[in-house]
């Protein structure tokens, strides 16, 4: 059984928010965190290296977080990555759209770091169980 650190991609145009999320996940959950300041950078990283989970803001320049979510969930190589939307968008329409596009959770800012860490932990454990079941059915 591998004990590798889980890799999380944090995508937000706010450096302050990326730092807060990164520090929370590193120190409270021991995750390896990679930051992207926009969707283009995120897509490049997602194609270059494996991630266990992504945390995405909705409001970003050029390509929104919802558009990025749609790209991730429509790509056969990326769609299994759980995605958390972490945003200031509190409207029901944004939440509905995010969930329709395949977001695994929708959290609003401001947020409590411990709550975010618990959601990340829950999704990573759920993903890990799914991978174990998949491996078990291969042979």
C-alpha positions in Angstrom: 0.0 0.0 0.0 1.5 3.3 -1.1 1.7 6.2 1.3 2.5 8.9 -1.2 1.4 12.4 -0.4 -1.8 13.4 -2.2 -1.4 16.1 -4.9 -3.8 18.9 -5.0 -4.0 21.7 -7.7 -5.2 25.1 -6.4 -6.4 27.4 -9.2 -7.2 31.0 -8.3 -6.1 34.4 -9.6 -5.7 35.6 -6.0 -2.2 34.8 -4.7 -3.4 35.5 -1.1 -6.1 32.9 -1.4 -3.8 30.3 -3.1 -1.3 30.8 -0.2 -4.1 30.3 2.4 -5.4 27.1 0.8 -1.9 25.8 0.2 -0.8 26.4 3.8 -4.0 24.9 5.1 -3.7 21.7 3.0 0.1 21.3 3.6 0.0 21.7 7.4 -3.4 20.3 8.3 -3.6 17.4 5.8 0.0 16.9 4.6 -0.9 17.3 0.9 1.5 18.3 -1.8 0.0 21.4 -3.3 0.7 23.0 -6.7 -0.7 26.4 -7.5 -2.0 27.9 -10.8 -3.0 31.5 -11.2 -5.2 30.9 -14.2 -7.0 28.2 -16.2 -4.4 28.0 -18.9 -1.7 27.3 -16.3 -4.0 24.8 -14.6 -4.6 22.9 -17.9 -0.9 22.7 -18.7 -0.2 21.3 -15.2 -3.1 18.8 -15.4 -1.7 17.4 -18.7 1.9 17.3 -17.4 1.4 15.6 -14.0 -1.1 13.6 -12.0 -3.4 15.3 -9.4 -5.7 13.7 -6.9 -7.9 16.7 -6.5 -8.4 20.3 -7.8 -9.8 23.4 -6.1 -11.0 26.0 -8.5 -12.3 29.6 -8.2 -15.1 30.6 -10.6 -14.1 34.2 -11.2 -10.9 34.2 -13.2 -9.8 36.2 -16.3 -10.1 34.7 -19.8 -11.3 31.2 -18.8 -13.7 31.1 -15.8 -13.5 28.3 -13.2 -16.8 26.9 -14.6 -15.3 26.7 -18.1 -12.2 25.0 -16.6 -14.5 22.6 -14.7 -16.3 21.8 -18.0 -13.0 21.1 -19.7 -11.7 18.9 -16.9 -14.9 16.8 -16.7 -15.2 16.4 -20.5 -11.6 15.1 -20.8 -11.4 11.3 -20.4 -7.9 11.6 -18.9 -8.9 14.2 -16.3 -12.6 13.6 -15.5 -11.9 11.3 -12.5 -10.2 14.1 -10.6 -12.6 15.5 -7.9 -13.1 19.2 -8.2 -14.1 21.6 -5.4 -15.4 25.0 -6.5 -14.2 27.6 -3.9 -15.6 31.0 -4.8 -17.2 34.2 -3.7 -20.2 33.4 -6.0 -23.0 32.7 -3.6 -25.9 32.7 -6.1 -27.9 29.6 -6.6 -27.5 29.8 -10.4 -23.7 29.5 -10.1 -24.0 26.7 -7.6 -26.4 24.8 -9.8 -24.2 25.3 -12.9 -21.1 24.1 -11.0 -22.8 21.0 -9.8 -24.3 20.3 -13.3 -20.8 20.6 -14.8 -19.5 18.0 -12.4 -18.2 19.8 -9.3 -17.9 17.4 -6.4 -18.4 20.2 -3.8 -19.2 23.9 -3.9 -17.8 26.1 -1.1 -18.0 29.8 -0.7 -15.5 32.4 0.5 -14.8 33.4 3.1 -14.2 29.8 4.3 -12.9 28.1 7.4 -9.6 26.3 6.5 -10.5 23.3 8.7 -13.8 22.9 6.8 -12.0 23.0 3.5 -9.5 20.4 4.8 -12.3 18.1 5.9 -14.0 18.3 2.5 -10.6 17.6 0.8 -10.0 14.7 3.1 -13.4 13.2 2.5 -13.1 13.4 -1.3 -9.5 12.0 -1.3 -10.7 9.1 0.9 -13.6 8.5 -1.4 -11.4 8.6 -4.5 -9.0 6.2 -2.8 -11.7 3.7 -2.0 -12.9 3.9 -5.6 -9.4 3.2 -6.9 -8.9 0.3 -4.6 -12.2 -1.2 -5.8 -11.2 -0.7 -9.4 -7.8 -2.4 -8.8 -9.5 -5.2 -7.0 -11.8 -5.9 -9.9 -9.0 -6.1 -12.5 -7.8 -9.5 -11.4 
